[in-house]
Each structure stands twice: as structure tokens, then as C-alpha cells.
Amino acid sequence: MDDQNGTIYTSEGGETNIVEVSPNQEPYEGMLFESEDAARVFYDDYASRVGFLTRVLSSRKSERDGSIISRGLGCRGVSDNGRKVMQKECGQREFCTAMVLLRQEKPGSWVVKKFLKDHNHPLVVQSQKSRRTLDEKDKKIQELTAQLRVKKRLSAAYREQLLAFMKDVEDHNNHLSIKLQSVFDNLKVLEAKTVGFT
């Protein structure tokens, strides 16, 4: 998606097309984006226009490289006075079901697999100031998530090095044990020979 002119990539019948999107466009199943970020920006803008805040519902990572391959985004659930969705009578939280499920089909291609439009609460259009604050928080979360990923990779690398070092120490200990046993056996043989000569 290109924020400047409202261009998105769509898929119909297996072909990828570039389509101009009106400012009031809502997501639909099969809608394609060039990246997860483009899809998130589009859904966040849609949410801002319609009158709700978004949150990450789910994420699925690739087992091969740990990259995100699926992301569920949904409504945070905001009541008409700006508070989160009210508690049910029994005390359990009631979640809004409005959501979009994004899946990476191939590098550079994210598709909307599921879109639920209906909310279970009134919608409130928010001001630009609160939108900026949300963007700043999202950026901070992304920065911290990226730092966490780096730390996890470093931790995995250190663990790998430590395990390799421990294996080397174990191999060295085994080698020394074999040498010591050989020396001990040679000493016994030598002692037996000297006892036999006396």
C-alpha cells in the first residue's frame, strides 16, 4: 500500500493488480498488501475513520526463521465514553469480535484471509492527537520487540557456543582419561617387570 496516493495491491483470479483505493475503503477478504506494515497502516487508518482502536490479537511465526507469517488485528473494544468494553454482569470481560486476519503468502505479499466488520459496542471517532500517541506507543513496542529479537538471537548464539565449549571440555577430559589410564597400565606392567627381576 502506498499512503501517498491510496494504491493497494489486490488479487483476483490469481492475478495481482494495482488498484486505487478511496479514502473510505474497508478491508475485504483477498485484499493484498506489499507488507505487514502496509496492511497494519491500512487497518489502523480504517479503524480511525470508523471509530475504534486496534490491537494485535494473534501472531504466528515461521518455524524456519522466526519471522511473522500471520497476524490477527482486532478491535480493542471502546465504549461510547472512551473506556474499554464494559465488564459482563458475571465479571468476565467482553471482547469485540471485529477483526482482520492477515497472512503472508510469499515475501512481499500479505493477504486478508478473514475480515469481521461488526462490533458489539458503539464506535467513537478519535482525535488526531490520541492517534499520534497510539502511533508513538506502537513504534516503541516495535522498537522493544526488535531489541528483544536481537537479544534472543544473541542468547541462542551464546548458548550454542557454550554447548560447543562444554563438548570440547568433555572430549578433552575423555582424552586425558584415556592417556592417564594408559600411563597407569604402563606403570603396572613396569612394576610387575621390576618385581619379577628382584
Phi, psi and omega in degrees: 000138178249112185295335184294312186241008177074032180271134172229165178256127180239162180235126175222122178064030177084354179259144178264129180234150174263128185230138174282134182248136177286157181300339182260013180298138174250158180297156174212155181296134182098351179295132183251147177227157181282343179202166175296319180300318179298319179294319179295317179300315180299313182293321177297317178296317177301313181299318180298317179294318185283325176115042174214163178259149182256161174211160176278122179270320183203157175217143175231130182255152174290135177288337183286308185234001177080004180282155179288129178242350178207141181216130174256126178243140182212181180281137176287337181086090182242129178280178185291346177255016175089354178277163177294162181309134184294160179287147173290166181301326182278001175096356178273149180284140179260123182260145176283143184265355179296130183195168173224137177249122180252142178222138177279121179274322176200166180306129179082015181215108178245135183237145174281114181268333182209139177220119175246119188270326190287136178253155178254028181204163177293150179258146182226122177288131184262161181280161178298326182298313180292330178294318179297318180299318178297317179299319179296319178295316179300318179297318179297317178299317179296318179299312181294323178295318178297318178297319179297319178300317179298316180297321179296318179296317178298316179300317179296320179294316178297319179298315179300315179295319180296316178297320178296318179296317180296324177293319177299317179297317179297316178298318179296317178299317178298317179298317178294321179299316179298317179295316179297319178297320179296316179297316180299316178297318179296321178295320178297316179297315180296318179296320179295322180292319180290327178291324180290333181276340182270000000 
